[in-house]
Amino acid sequence: MSIECGCDTASETTGTSAKTRVPNEKFVQAYMLCDSYSELAEELGLSDASVASRANKLRKLGVNLPKYAKAAKAIDVDALNALIVNQQ
């Protein structure tokens, strides 16, 4: 999915190292079209931590951003039990 985010970089505006700047309106639009922080980060050219932090900040300010569903972490119970048996 490609989102037209209207972003600019610091290097384009100030001649400094590239840092993507995304207006809040574009961030929210992209947020609503994505399914995860990883997808959102990729679309906006930011890190996963950066987009998660920004979403939390916006929520604290009263923006009603829904939380992304957490990915289920698969646990291989048999493999973990085998490790315990091998250590005894």
TAQUI-V912603 format. One record per backbone hydrogen bond with DSSP energy under -1.0 kcal/mol. CO is the residue of the C=O (numbers start at 1). NH is the residue of the N-H. Records with the same first field share a line. If there is no record, write none. Layout:
CO: NH ; NH
This chain:
3: 5
8: 21
9: 13
10: 14
19: 10
21: 8
23: 27
24: 28
25: 29
26: 30
27: 31
28: 32
30: 34
36: 40
37: 41
38: 42
39: 43
40: 44
41: 45 ; 46
47: 51
48: 52
49: 53
50: 54
51: 55
52: 56
53: 57
54: 58
55: 59
56: 60
57: 61
58: 63
59: 62
63: 65
75: 77
76: 80
77: 81
78: 82
79: 83
80: 84
81: 85
82: 86
83: 87
85: 88
